[in-house]
Each structure stands twice: as C-alpha cells, then as structure tokens.
Amino acid sequence: MKKTINIKKLTVTAIFAALAVVGSLFSFPVFGAKCAPVQHLVNILCAVLVGPWYGLAAAFIASLIRNLLGLGSLLAFPGSMCGALLAGLLYKYGKKLPFAYVGELFGTAVIGGMLSFPVAKFFMGNETAAIFTFVIPFLISSAGGTIIAVVITLALKGAGVLKKMQDSLEK
C-alpha cells in the first residue's frame, strides 16, 4: 500500500519550524553554545503531534534557517535534530508523554552534545572543544524547553485537547 503525504502534518511541521526560528530570538549563551529553549519545546510538541520524522524535518529546517539568518550556529543541527528524533521515536513506541521529555533531554544533551564536538572542532575551528564540552550547555537549554513543554502538554492533555489534536492530524 502506498503511503500518502499528510498535508496537515506537513503544515504543522512548517509552523513548528517557523516557531523555532522566531523563538531563537530568545536565546542565551552558555559555555560557548547558544541555547534556545523554544527549539526544545518545539521538538517535544512535534514528537507528540506529528511524529519523529516530521519532528526531525522541523528541527533541520529550523536549524538551516537560523544559520542562514545568523541566528544560530552549526551546533543547532546535532543538538536539535537528535533531540527531536529521539523524543519522537520514544513517544511513538512508548505512547506516554514522559518518553518524549526524556528523549528530548537525552537526545539533545548527551547525543547531540557529543556529536557537536566534531562539528565544533572541524567545521567551526574550535580547538578547545572536547567530546563532552557541549553536554552541560545543551542540557541547560533542553531542560528549559522541556519544562515549558511539560506545562503545555499536561495542560492540553488535562483539557482533553491533546488527543483531539493528535486524532485530527491522523486523518
């Protein structure tokens, strides 16, 4: 059976990517990394609403646009994309909100933080970067976005809106 593109999910993905770009205006530096908590909020919302692959696409598009506009660095790619993908996969198979939260935190901070080392060293010329250099800054950024996402997703779930949103995107 041939799969079709879900226009609703594609539209929501584009909106989330745009939100992440605009949200990057609210960023702060932490130990050499530019932390943008809105990106991590978007990663979790994508994981819960559109799934891992659309979430990965939103993170990639947001990172690309942020870099083209000078609002981010190359470190946005591994950080946001690993968090979005792992949050989406864990939520897809675990079907519980805490899986998305943990996926975002671990994917961004640990996996994305460690994958940022070669990006920083070889593409950005950062000779002082080490394998764990970006783990703590990415954890701080991801934790901020995750806390905001917890508040929003639990409020949506409590109001019964989250399930309706998920159902409307599956049609």
QUICOR-V20033 format. One record per pair of residues at least 6 apart in sequence whose C-alpha atoms are under 8 Angstrom apart, sorted by sequence separation. I is the first residue (numbers start at 0). J is the second residue. D is the distance in whole Angstrom. If there is no record, write none. Layout:
I:J:D ; I:J:D
This chain:
27:33:6 ; 28:34:6 ; 45:51:7 ; 65:71:5 ; 66:72:6 ; 90:96:7 ; 119:125:5 ; 120:126:6 ; 155:161:5 ; 156:162:7 ; 26:33:6 ; 27:34:5 ; 65:72:8 ; 66:73:7 ; 120:127:8 ; 26:34:5 ; 27:35:7 ; 45:53:7 ; 46:54:6 ; 90:98:5 ; 120:128:6 ; 26:35:5 ; 45:54:5 ; 62:71:7 ; 89:98:5 ; 90:99:5 ; 119:128:7 ; 152:161:7 ; 25:35:7 ; 26:36:7 ; 89:99:6 ; 25:36:8 ; 62:73:8 ; 23:35:5 ; 25:37:8 ; 42:54:6 ; 45:57:8 ; 86:98:7 ; 87:99:6 ; 90:102:8 ; 116:128:6 ; 22:35:7 ; 23:36:8 ; 62:75:6 ; 63:76:8 ; 86:99:4 ; 89:102:6 ; 116:129:6 ; 22:36:8 ; 23:37:7 ; 62:76:6 ; 85:99:8 ; 86:100:7 ; 88:102:8 ; 116:130:5 ; 22:37:5 ; 23:38:7 ; 86:101:7 ; 87:102:7 ; 115:130:8 ; 116:131:7 ; 22:38:7 ; 42:58:7 ; 86:102:4 ; 114:130:8 ; 116:132:7 ; 59:76:6 ; 62:79:8 ; 85:102:5 ; 86:103:5 ; 113:130:5 ; 116:133:7 ; 19:37:6 ; 20:38:8 ; 58:76:7 ; 85:103:6 ; 112:130:8 ; 113:131:6 ; 115:133:7 ; 18:37:8 ; 19:38:5 ; 83:102:8 ; 112:131:7 ; 113:132:8 ; 38:58:8 ; 59:79:8 ; 82:102:6 ; 83:103:6 ; 85:105:8 ; 86:106:7 ; 112:132:7 ; 113:133:7 ; 58:79:6 ; 59:80:6 ; 82:103:4 ; 85:106:6 ; 112:133:5 ; 113:134:7 ; 19:41:6 ; 58:80:5 ; 81:103:8 ; 82:104:7 ; 84:106:8 ; 112:134:4 ; 18:41:8 ; 82:105:7 ; 83:106:7 ; 111:134:8 ; 112:135:8 ; 82:106:4 ; 83:107:8 ; 16:41:8 ; 55:80:6 ; 58:83:7 ; 81:106:5 ; 82:107:4 ; 108:133:8 ; 109:134:6 ; 112:137:6 ; 15:41:6 ; 55:81:8 ; 81:107:6 ; 82:108:8 ; 108:134:5 ; 111:137:8 ; 80:107:8 ; 108:135:7 ; 55:83:5 ; 78:106:8 ; 79:107:6 ; 108:136:8 ; 54:83:6 ; 55:84:5 ; 78:107:5 ; 81:110:7 ; 82:111:7 ; 108:137:5 ; 109:138:8 ; 15:45:7 ; 54:84:7 ; 77:107:8 ; 78:108:7 ; 81:111:5 ; 107:137:6 ; 108:138:5 ; 80:111:8 ; 107:138:7 ; 51:83:7 ; 52:84:7 ; 78:110:8 ; 79:111:7 ; 12:45:7 ; 51:84:5 ; 54:87:7 ; 78:111:4 ; 108:141:7 ; 51:85:7 ; 77:111:5 ; 78:112:6 ; 104:138:7 ; 107:141:7 ; 51:86:7 ; 52:87:8 ; 77:112:7 ; 51:87:4 ; 78:114:8 ; 12:49:7 ; 42:79:7 ; 46:83:7 ; 50:87:5 ; 51:88:5 ; 77:114:6 ; 78:115:7 ; 104:141:6 ; 11:49:8 ; 33:71:7 ; 45:83:7 ; 46:84:8 ; 50:88:7 ; 77:115:6 ; 103:141:7 ; 104:142:7 ; 33:72:7 ; 39:79:7 ; 42:82:7 ; 43:83:7 ; 46:86:6 ; 47:87:7 ; 51:91:7 ; 8:49:6 ; 12:53:6 ; 16:57:5 ; 20:61:5 ; 38:79:7 ; 42:83:5 ; 46:87:4 ; 50:91:7 ; 74:115:6 ; 104:145:7 ; 12:54:7 ; 15:57:7 ; 16:58:7 ; 19:61:6 ; 20:62:8 ; 23:65:8 ; 32:74:8 ; 45:87:7 ; 46:88:8 ; 103:145:7 ; 39:82:8 ; 43:86:6 ; 47:90:7 ; 9:53:7 ; 12:56:8 ; 13:57:7 ; 16:60:6 ; 17:61:7 ; 20:64:7 ; 39:83:8 ; 42:86:7 ; 43:87:7 ; 46:90:7 ; 47:91:8 ; 74:118:7 ; 8:53:7 ; 12:57:6 ; 16:61:5 ; 20:65:6 ; 46:91:8 ; 73:118:7 ; 74:119:7 ; 100:145:6 ; 24:70:7 ; 73:119:8 ; 23:70:7 ; 23:71:8 ; 47:96:8 ; 100:149:8 ; 73:123:8 ; 47:99:7 ; 46:99:6 ; 43:99:6 ; 96:152:8 ; 43:100:7 ; 78:137:7 ; 43:103:7 ; 42:103:7 ; 39:103:7 ; 32:133:7 ; 39:140:8 ; 34:136:7 ; 39:141:6 ; 43:145:7 ; 30:133:8 ; 34:137:7 ; 32:136:6 ; 36:140:5 ; 39:143:8 ; 40:144:5 ; 44:148:7 ; 31:136:8 ; 32:137:8 ; 34:139:8 ; 35:140:6 ; 36:141:6 ; 39:144:5 ; 40:145:6 ; 43:148:7 ; 30:136:6 ; 34:140:5 ; 36:142:8 ; 38:144:7 ; 39:145:6 ; 29:136:5 ; 36:143:5 ; 37:144:6 ; 40:147:6 ; 36:144:4 ; 40:148:5 ; 44:152:8 ; 35:144:8 ; 36:145:8 ; 48:164:7 ; 49:165:8 ; 48:165:5 ; 47:165:8 ; 49:168:7 ; 48:168:7 ; 8:168:6 ; 7:168:6 ; 5:168:8 ; 5:169:8
